[in-house]
Every structure is written in structure tokens, then in C-alpha cells.
Amino acid sequence: MTAEYKVHGDIAVITLNNPPVNGLGLATRQGIADGLAKANADAAVKAIVLTGAGKAFSGGADIKEFGSPKAMQEPNLGSVILAIEYSAKPVVAAIHSVCMGGGLELALGCHYRIAAPGTSVALPEVKLGLLPGAGGTQRLPRALGVEPALNMIVSGEAIKSEMLAMLPGQKLFDKMAASAESLAEEALGYARSVADARPMPLVRNLPCTHPQGDAYFQFARNMVKGMSKNFPAPAKCVDAVQAATKGKFEAGMATERELFINLMWTPESKALRHIFMAERAASKIPDVPADTAQRAIKSVAVIGAGTMGGGISMNFLNAGIPVTMLEMKQEALDRGVATIRKNYESQVKKGKLKQDKYEQRMSLLSTTLSYDDLKDADMVIEAVFEEIGVKEAVFKELDRVMKPGAILASNTSTLNVDSIAAFTKRPQDVVGLHFFSPANVMKLLEVVRGAKTAKDVMATVMAMAKKIKKTAVVSGVCDGFIGNRMIEQYGRQGGFLLDEGCTPAQVDKAIEKFGFAMGPFRMGDLAGNDIGWAIRKRRSVERADMKYSKTADLLCEKGRFGQKTGAGWYDYVAGKRDAIPNAEVIKMIEDYRKAQGITPRKISDEEIVQRLVYSLVNEAAHILEDGIASKASDIDMVYLMGYGFPIYRGGPMNYADQVGLFNVVQAMKRFAQNPLDDATFWQPAPLLARLAAEGKTFN
């Protein structure tokens, strides 16, 4: 039962009951409509209260029906709201906890609204590339005032009910309840007090004007344009609210509907909706049931107090979990603690963290030089040098000291987690937790599942990731896992583009114009070019058939390792991130071309983007076939959260789907004809070839 009907004396109460947030799915909408009809047919009922069970009034659309025909099947939300407005008996919305999206639009359709303090109120549709589609852009400005309503609609951010109740002239809430606990009783009393009121007030009948008229909306449009580059929805929200001030309510609703439908078909909205679903899907592991028992994580140990170890530690301190940090030398520990302090003090200075919170977090941090002091930790994460011999020494020590049932995690970015697990007598307790740098900022966490990693370990670390506010994506074991395995192909293409005629700046500018946070050469300078150099040296032994441009090796031989040395593909000034092109680097590339007998050619930005992005797509298709990732949307989340892929394009797999896999394959066949590229790599992965031939998509 997704909408329950009960009568309390002369008041009917319709309670939405569709956990977890009372989503307005078809069954729930039907239940509301049936309850309204029943109450209006009962002569003993004088008024109706509409509320939500559990921890929400309503969070809006039911994500289980997102994008499906059911979402628009009658009665759709607009029809339910009309039924409320036309009810012969007053309908009071008793709002609490969460009132967002369609839930707020539903409440705005009621004749009266009583709200509990602490309720989060929002119209967050803009975050999905949409605008409210059931009257939100027309009713909220009438109930709240044009400016505060437009701010809410354009930002999508939640505001507490008590703050909204303080706005002068607001008619959103007719009454504030004393508390969440007293809301039900107060709503019944309020419904009785308005039972005989006629005519019943409708938000749609309230006036809607702005004293500065069109000038205000032009100002708002200019502000939104500067803040929402590449996203059309915010500007359309301004258009919809302006329509509310221009004429009759019905005309404004028609404008809202037209704008909503047009936005639904934009690639940006499709991308944002894909991300919304993908982020939720990433936390689900096919063979690990949602009710799998979890291990308690009440304390954590971190091996290594360097940049990565310190950043990892901060995640747990932020979540209120005690951390013991281990190093081999006291000076290294002191430096690590000083860096953590400096990071927190910077947040305090900027007003992002209160002094008492900073002190509380630091009080949870302890340090040691002895592995024996880690024995009681529930989980330990090593963040030591990326070399298998170093990992072996660490895990043998951890196997010796850690208590039974403790989770042993490696922050390795490329090494074989099964090999690491084999250094212990408890491989079931070993898992990869690949944090991205800076670990206290980046949202992505690759959870690497070994062949023997226990299911309860997986359930525990996925829940833990949520607690420390990370987006966790599960990867199987392979060289580089999901993200770095793909980025290697992306980097190889960058090198080939240099060989053929591009400069580093041309490649970077083309892919940054596409929307990447930074191009492959700026990214290499940031990460450290010596890291890629080490991987290529290892590849020369393991994969002698793997073809690379030699320009990156020549750069490293000059000691140009990137920002940390002040010189890489670009030059850098101390204390600044600006990438300054270097004439010697350009000459080095030109000399290499001459030595190889390569005649440079003019390469378009379109070719640059296609070769870089499609290299990611093709390798990702192999990753799916190999079972390293369980679904294409997981790969999108890795690249959106960890590698700067443009949000409004929805990740490499979503982008390929939108371009059309047939078109992707045709482009790859052209690249395979290039004698300076790697023809073998550009053979479409069997999965990609099959989907393209069948006219299907990854997602």
C-alpha cells in the first residue's frame, strides 16, 4: 500500500507510504487520487490531511520509474494536483523532514500547508538538467515571492522550512508546527479549523509580479549564464518564472510544460539523469545482497604519512573515526601531521570549518612508529611506495599484528591485489581501496575486489565509502584497474598526436574545449611524468608489442617531471599552476619527428578529441568484456569523479552512446589506417563491434 487512508473523527488522512522518501510513483499517485475521491464521497469527513510516512513528506519522483512510461501514466502528478485543487473539501498538507521536487509541487497544490521545523524544502530538478514540470515554476513564485522562488529553482538547493517561514509576505506555509512530533496532531486541529472555509484558497490564484519586471529577469538571466556554462536548464528556469509574471496561470503552465519537454531531450539533461542513476547503481554489487552483514569499522590505521596517507586519514577524521598513522621515522610523521593541520587551518581561515570541529578532528589522530600499535584497528590502509616488494613487506607485518577480522586494504593504483593478498594468510580480508589524489578532496574511490575478497568485506567498504562521502566503484583485478588501464590508452594517443604534428598545448586546448578539466599533458605534469615513465619501462618488459611515442621518455631524460620540478611539458612558476609553453620542448618534439622521418601534418581539434575519447571507450569495452567492471555506468562514474570528464557529457560510455556506437566504430576504422598510430588497438573490442552492429548502446 503506497498511500494509506484513515479517518480520524471528521478528518480523513492520506499518508504517502513509499519508502525511502515516499516517491510519487504511479501506485502512490493513484492512492492519493483514490483517497481524495473517498473523502469527498464521505459525508462525515469535513477536511483532508495529506502527509508522508517515515522520514519524508515526499522526495518527489520515484526513481524506480525514472524515465519510464509509468512516470507520465495517468493520473500523472499534474492530474493529482488538479484533483486536490478541485476537491470540495479543504486539503491540508502536513509537511515534514523532506519536501522536494514533485513533493513540494504536490504541497503547493493543497489549499493549506503546515510544516514542521527542520524540513528540507527544495525544487532540485535543475540538477538533472530539467525544471519543475508540475507547476513548481508557476506556484512557488506566487507562494514565496519571485526572487526567493527563482533562487531556489535555479540553484536546486534545499532550504529549511523555518527560514522560508521568516520571509516577509510568504504564503508557502500557513502555519508552522511546534515540532515534528506534534505535527500530526496540529495538522488535524488545523484541518478542523479550516473545514468550513469557503472559498478555499488556491496558490494558483495568488498574484505574481516583480517591481522591476523584465529588467530583473534580464539581470537574473545574465547572472545564470555566467554561472551555468554548458547547462541550458538554469536559463530556462528564468524563462519559466518570468512567464508566471506575464499572464494567466494556465499560459504560464503551458510555457513550463513546453520548456520541460524540450529540456528532457537535451544531451545535457540525459547526461545528468544518467549520472543520477549511475551513482546509485555503483553502490550495488550483483552477488552481494543489500542485507549482507557488515564488519564494524570503529577505528582505522593508515600506513604512510605522505600526501596520500595524510589525505586518506583526513577522510576518516572528517567522519569522526579515530585514525592511527604509522611511519618509519618520526620526522616523516611530524611532516604528515603538520600537513594535515595546515589543510584544516586553511579551511578554518576560509570559514569552511569551525575551530572546535578542527580541534575535535585532530584529537582523533594518533601516530606511531610501531606496527604493534595497530593491532586493535578494525581496518588498515597502506599508502606506501608503489612497488610490489615494499607492499610485500608491509602486508606480512600487517598479517602478523592485525586482529582476526580486520580489513587489510591497499591503496595501490596499478598492482595486482591478488598478489598482495597472497602475502597474508587471510586473503579473504584483503581489498584494494584506490583513493585519488588529493585523497581528502577527490570523490572517487575504486574498490578493487580480489579473487578471494569476502562478500562482507565488500559490503563493509562500500558502506564505509558512503560514510566518508566517496563515490565507490567496484573494479576487478587487472593492471591499472578501470581508470588507469583506460588512461594509459588515452596517454598513448596523446603521444602519437605529438609525433604526427600537434603541440602539447594544441592537444590540451582541444580536449579542454570539449570539457575536460585538463588535457593529457597538463595532467601528466600534475601527476608527475616520472610515474608514466616507470610504467612504460615496466611495459617494455611485460608487453614488448605495446607501441608508444618516445617523446615522453625524452622529456623525462631531461629531468622534466612536471610541476614538482617546475618543468615538464610546460614550465611552471613557483606557487602557481599556470602551464607556460616551453620552446625547448617543442624543439625536442620536432627533432624527434625529423629523426623518425615523420612529416608533420595539420590535425583538427575534432580528430584530437575523437582519438582521445574513443581510445577510452574502446579500452572500456574490453574492461566490460573482461568482467573488470560490471556495468558501463560504473566506468562513467570513474571518469566523471576521478579523471575530469565533463559532467554535462555523462562520462565516456554515455557520450559514445549519444554519438552512436556505429559512428564510433567508423571513426576507429579510419584511425586504424593511420601508419603512425596503433592499428591493432583500433580494432573495435568485440562488445563494441557487436553493440554497434545491433544498433544498441552500452547503457
N, C-alpha and C positions, 0 to 999 in steps of 0.2 A: 504494500500500500504506500504510494508515494505522496498522497495528500489525504490526511485523516480529517474526518468530520465528526464533531461532537457539539452537543448543545448544553450550555451552562445556563439554566433558567431560561431567560428570554434572549440570550446571546448565542449565536452559532459561532463556533471557532473552527476555521480551516487551517490545519497545520501541515506545512510542507515537510515531507519526511523522505528525502532522497539523499542519503549520506554520500560524501562527507560534507558537502556545502549546499545541499538542497538545490542541486542544479535543475533548471527548468526544462527537463526533458518532456517528451510527448505525454507520457503517463502522468507526470506531475501537472502539466498544463490541463490535461483532461480532468484530473482530480479537482483542480481549482474550479473549473467550469461547472462540473457536476455539483460541487459543494455550494456554489452560488445559486444554481437552479433550485437545489433542495431547500436552501434557507429562504429563498424568495417565495417558495411554494408553501412554506410552513407558517401559518397564521400566528403561531405562538412566538416565533422569532421576530424580534424588533430590530436587531442590528447584527453585523457580522464582523468578526475579528479575523484577520489574516496574519499568520505568523509562521515561524520556522522552528523545527525541532532541532535539538542538539546545539552545535556551536555556530549556527548561522541562521540569519533570516533567509537569505539566498545569495549565492555567489554568482548567479547569472546562468548562462547557457550550460547545459550538461555536456561535458567534454566527451562523454561516451558517444554522443550523437553529433559531435562537431563535424560540419561539412556534409552530413548525410541528409537524404531527403526527409528524414524524420524531423529535422530541425525546423523545417518550414511547413510540416504537415499540420492541418487544422485539428484542433484550434492552435494556431501559432500564437506567439506571445502578444502580438498586436491585437488579435481577436480576444484573448483573455482580458487584456486591459480594457478593451471596449465593453466587454461584458460587465466588468467591475463598474465602469463609469455609468452604464445604463441600469445598474442594479436599483431596484425600487427601494431597497433598504440600505442604510449607510454602511460602508465598508471601512474599517479602521485597520491600518497596517501597524502591527506591533513589531518594531524593528529592533534587532539586537545583534551583537557580535560582528557579523559580516553582512553588508548590504551593498552589493556591487553589480555592475553591468545590468543585465536584464532584471536582476533582483531590485535594483534601485528604480528602474523603469516601471516595474510592477507596483512598487510602493507609491510612485508618483501618480499612478492611475487610480489609487484609492482616494476616497473622499477625505479621510483624515489620516494623520501619521503621528504615532507616539514612539519615541526612541529611547532606548537605554543608553546611559553614558558609556563611553568606550567603544561604541560601534564604529567599525571602519567602513566609510562610505566612499564609493568611487564609481566612475564610469571608465574602466580601463581598456575599452575596445581599441583605442588608438595604438596600444602596444601590440595589437595584432594587425596593424595596418588598416583598421576599419574606423568607423564612427558608430555611435549608438544607433541601432536600427529599429527601435520600438518606441520612438518618441522622446528619447533622452535629450536630444539637442533642442527639442521644442518645449518640453515641460520643465526641465531643470532651470533654464534661464527665467522662466515665469515664477518658479517657486523660490529661487535663491537670489535672483538678480543676474543681469547679463554678465558682468565682469567675473564674479566668483565662479559662475557656472562655466563660462568659457575656459577659465584657468583649469578647472577640474577636468573638463572634457579633453582639452589639448594635451595636458600632462599625463592624464590617466592615473594620477597618484591618489592614494586614499587619504581622507581627512577624517578626524574623529568627530563624532556626532555633536559633542559638546562645543566644539569650535564652530561648527556650522550654525548651531543654535544661537550663537552670540552675534551673528551677522545682523546688522540693522535691516529691518523690513523683511526678513526672510519668512517664507511661508512653507518651507520644506517640512518642518516639524510643528505640529500644533501643540505638542506637549512633550516635555522631557520627563521620563520616569525617574524616580529617586534612585533606582538601582536596577541591574539586570535581573536580580532575584525577584523584585517586586513588579516587574514589567507585566507579567500575565494578569495579575490581579488588577493593576492600574488600567490595563487595556480594557478589561471587562467593564470596569467602572466608567471609563471614558466613553465606551461604546453606548452604555446606558444613558449617559448624559446627552448624547447627540442623537439618540434613537428617533426623536420626533422632529429633528431639524429638517426643514424644507424651505427653499430648495437646497439640495446638498451641494457643497462647494466642489468644483472641478478645477484642477490646476490648469487645464486647457483654456479655461475662461479668464484667467488672470491676465492683466496687461503685460506687455513685453516691449520695453523701449530702452534706448540708451541716449542720454542727453547730448552726446556728441555725434550720434548717428553714424553715417558712413565713414566719417573721419576716424572714429575709434576702430572700426573694423579694418580699415586700411593699415592703421598703425599695428593692430594685432597681427595682420597678415604678414607685414614686413618683419615683425619680431619672430614669428613662427618660421618664416622662410629661412632666416639666418640660423635657426636652431635645429631644423629638421631636414637638412640636406639629404637628398635621395629617398625621402619618405613623403609620399603625397598626402597621407591621411590628415596630419595636423592642419594643413591649409584648408582642406575640405571641411574639417570641423568648424573652422571660422565661417566658411560659406553657409553651413547649415544653421549655425546660431544666428547669423545675420538674417537668414530667411525667416527666423522666428520673430524678428522685429519688423518685418516688412509688410505683413498682411495677415490674412486669416490663418488660423491654426491648421486647417486642412491643407492649405497651399504649402505651408512650412513642412508638414508631414510628407507631402509628395516630393518636395525637394530633398528632404532627408533620405527618403527611400531610394530616389534615383542616385544620389551620391553614394549611398551604402552599397548598392548593387554594382556600381562602377568600380568602387574600391575592391570589392570581393574578387574581381577578375584581374587586378593588378599583380604583376610578379612580386612586388614588394610585400603585399598582404599575404599572398600564397607562401612566400618565404617565411614570414613571421609566424604564420599559423603552423607551418611545418616545424619550425623551431619549438614552438609551444608544445606540440605533441611529442617531438623528438626528445626534448629534455625530460619529459615524464616517462617516455618509453625506455630511456637509457638506464633508469634505475631498476628495470625489470630484467631478471636473468631467467631464460626459458626453463631451465631444470632446477632452479632454486625457488621453491614456493614462498609466497609472501609471508607465510606464518612460520618459516624456519627459525628455530630458536637461535638467539644471538648470544655471543660471549660479552660479558661486562667489560667495558673499557673505562676504568676509573682513573688510570694513570698511564702515562706514556713515557718511554725513553727514546732519545734521539742520539744516534752515534754520529758525531761530527758537528762542530760549531762554526763551520764556514757559512758562506752566503746561503747555501741551500739548507743546511741543518738549522740555521737560525730562523729562516723563513718558515720552515716546516714547524718548528717549535712554536712560533707565533700563532699559527692556526689553532693549535690546541689551547694555548694560553688564552686566546680570544674567546674560546668556547668554555672557559672555566675548568679545563682539565689540567692537572699538575703534570709538569714535564721535568724529567731529569736529563740533562745534556752531558754527554761524555766526550772527552778529548784525550789525547795522549800527553799534551803539555799544558801547563797552567796558563802560559801566555796565549795559547790558542783559545782556551776557554774565556779568558778575560776579554780578548778581542771580540769573540762571539757575543758575549753578554753586553758589551759596550755597543755593538751594532744594534742589538735588539732594543736597548734603552734609547739609542739615537732615533730609531724608527718610531717608537712610541712617543718620544718627546716632540718629534716633528708633528705627529698627529695632534698632540695636546696644544702645540703652538698654533696650529691651524683651526683649532676649535672642533676638531673631529672626535676627540677623545677627552673625557673629563679626567682631571688629575687623580681622583680617587680610584677610577677604573684602571688607570695606568699602574698605580701602586698595587692594586689588587692583582693585576695580571703578573707583574714582576714577582709578587710574593709566591706565585705558583711555580716559579722557575728555580730549580736547584741544579748544581753542577757536580761533576765527579771526574776523577782520573782512573777509577777502578770499575771494571765490568761487574764485580761482585755487588756493587751498589745498585745494580739494575734488576736484581733478582725478583723483586716483587712487582715490577711493572706488568700491566696487562697486555701492552703492545710495545714493540720496539721497532724503530725505523732507522735503517742505516742510510747515511748520506755521505759516503766516503768516496775516494777516488775511483773513477770508472775503469777498473782493471780487475780481471777475474781473480788474480792471486790475492789482491787486497780484500776482495769480498769473501774469499775462502777463509782467510784468517779471522775476519770479523764474525762470520756465521758459525765457525767452530767454537769461538768463545761464547757466542750467544747460546748455542746449543748446550754448552756446559753450565751456564749460570741461570738461564731464564727458567721460571717456574713452569710446570706442566700446564698446557692450555694457553700459554702466552702466544700471541700472534707475532711472528717474525717477518718483518716487511723490508723489502729492498727498494730504494729509490732509483734503481738502475734505469737508464733511458734506452739501453740497447741490448744489454747482456742477457743470457739465457737464464730465466728464473728457475727452470727445472735443474739446471746445473748448480745454481746457488742452493736450491732446496736439498740437493744430494750431499751437500757439505754437512748436513744435520741428520740426526736420527728421527726427525719429526717433519718430514716433507709436507705432511697434511696441514701444518701450521704456517707454512711459508707462502707469502704472496708478494707480488710486485705492487708498489704504490709509487707511481711515477708522477711526482709533482713537477709543475712547470715554473720556470724562474721569471720573476721573483715569486717564490712559493707562497708568500703571505698576501699576494695580490692576484695572481692568475687563478681563474676559476676552475680550470680543467684539472682532473685527476684521472690518469689512466690506471685502472686496476687490472694488473696482469695476473691472470689465473693460470697457475701451473697445472701440470697433468695430475698432481696429487693434492692440490689445494682443497681443503674440506669445504663443503657447502655452507656450514655455519660460519666459517671464516669469511666467505664471500658475503653472506648476509650481514655479518657484523661490519665489515669495512664499508659496504655500500651505505649502511645506516650512519656510520661514523662520518662518512664524506658529507652527508646532508647536515650533520651537526656542525661541522666546521665550514659549512657553506661552500662546498665544492660541487661541481657537476662531474659525477663519476661515470666513466665509460669503461666497460669491460673489454679487455683485449686478451687474445690467446698469446702463446709464446712464439715469437719469431724475432729475427734480428730487427730491432727498431720499433717493434710493436706496430701500432697503427700509424701514429703521427710521424715518427722519424723514418719509418720504412717508406712512407709516401714522400716525405720532404727530400729524401735523397734523390728521387727521380726528378723532382722539381729543380733541385740544385744542379743536377746534370744538364738539364735543358738550359738553365741559365748560362752554364759554361759553354755549351755548343753555340748559343746565340752570340757570345763574345767572339768565338772562333770565326763565325760567319760574317761579322760586320758591326755588331752592336757595341756600345759602350756600357759600362755598368749603370751609369745614370739613365740611359735611354731605357734599359730593361726595367729598372726600378720605377721610373716615372710611368711607364705604360701600365704596369701591374698595380701601382698605387692609384692611378686614374680609374682603373677597373674597380678599385675599392679596398684593396689590401692595405693593412696598416703600414707595412713597409715591404719593399721589394727584396729579392733574394740576396742582393749584395749588401744592402744596409743591414739585413737580418744576420748575414754571416759575420759582419763586423761587430754586431751587438753580441752575438753568441760566442764569438772567438773563432777565427778562421783555422786555428790550430786544431780545433775539435774535428772539423771536417777532414783536415789533413791526416789526422790519426786514423780516421775511419777508412780513408782511401788507401792508406798504407796496408791496413788490415785486409781490405778488399783485394789488393794486388796479389795476396797470398791465397785467399779463400775463393775469389772469383776473378781469375785472370781474364775471363772473357768480358768483364764489365768495362765498357768504354767510358772514358772521362776526357774532358778538356784538361790540358796540362797547365792552364793559366793560373788556377787556384794554387797549385803546388809551387809554381814560380813565385807567386805573391808571398807564400809562407816562407820560402827560402830567403826572401829579403827581410824576414822578421816582421812583416806587416800583418799582425794577428788581429787587428781591429781596434775597437775603442779602447781596450785596456792598454794598448801600446801607443795609442794616439795616431795610429796609421794602419789602414787596411786597404780595402778597395777605394776608400776615401781617406782624407786627412781629417783630424779632429782637434779642436782646441780644448784644452783642459777645462773641465767644468761644463762643457756644452755638448749637445748631441748632434749638432749640425754636421751633415756629411758634405765635405768640400772636395770636389773632383781633383784628382792629382795627375799632373801631366806625365810623370814617370810611369804611372800605372797604365795610362793609355798607350805610351810608347812600348811598354813591355808586351801588351796585347798585340800591338801592330807588328813588333819584331817577331813574336811567336807565329803570327799568321804568315809572315814572309818566309820564315824558316820551314814552315809546313807546306809552302807553295799554295796558300789559300788566297784567292782574290776576294776581298770583302764585297758584300752586296748590301743594298738598301733593304732593310727589314721593317715591315709595317708594325704599328702597335697592335693591330688585330692578330697578326701572326705570333707576336710575343706572348700575348695573353692566352691565345689558344694553346700554344705549346706548353706553357707553364701550367695552366689549369687542367688541360686534358691529360697531362702526364700524371697529375694527382688522381684523376678519375680512373685511368686505366690501371694504375697500381692498386687503387682501392678495390676495383673489380676483382683483381687477383686475391686481395685480402679477404673479400667475402667468400670467394670460392674455396680458399684455404681454411675457412672457418675461424679465422683470427678475429673477425668482427661478426656478430650475429645478425646485424641488420645495417642497411645503408645509412639510416638516420643516425646511428652511433658514430659513423665516420664523419658525418656533417657536424655533429656536436664537438668532436675532437678538433676539427679545423676552425670552427667558429669560436670556441672557447680557448684554444691554445695556440693558434697559428695566425690569427688576424684576418681570416677570410671574411669578406664583407657580410655583415648581418643581413642586409637587405637582399642578398642573393641566396641566403639559406643554406650555404655550405656547398662543397664541390659536387656532391651527388644530386642534390636538389637542383643546382644550376644546370647540370648535364641533362636532367630530366626536362627542364624548361626549354633548353636549347633544342632538345630532341636527340635521342641516342643515335638515330640514323645519321644525323648531321655530324655528331661527334666522331662516329666511325669513319665517315667520308673524309673528314679533316685528317684523321690519323693515317689513313691510306696515303694522303698527299705527303705527309711528313715522312712516311716510310721511304719515299722516293728520293729523299734528300741524302746525297752521299756523305755529307759531313755529320749527319745525325745517326741515331742507332736504329736501324731498320727493324731489328729483332724486337726491340722494346715496343715499337709502334704497331706490332701485330695486336689487334684488339684481344683483350682477355676473353676466353670462351663465353663467360657470363655476359659481358658487354655485347659481344657479337650476337649472341642468342636473343637477348632482350631487344636489340636494335632490329633484328630480322623479324621479330614477332610484334614490333610496334609497341613494346611495353616500356616500363620505367623501372628505375631502381627502387623508388619508394612507392 
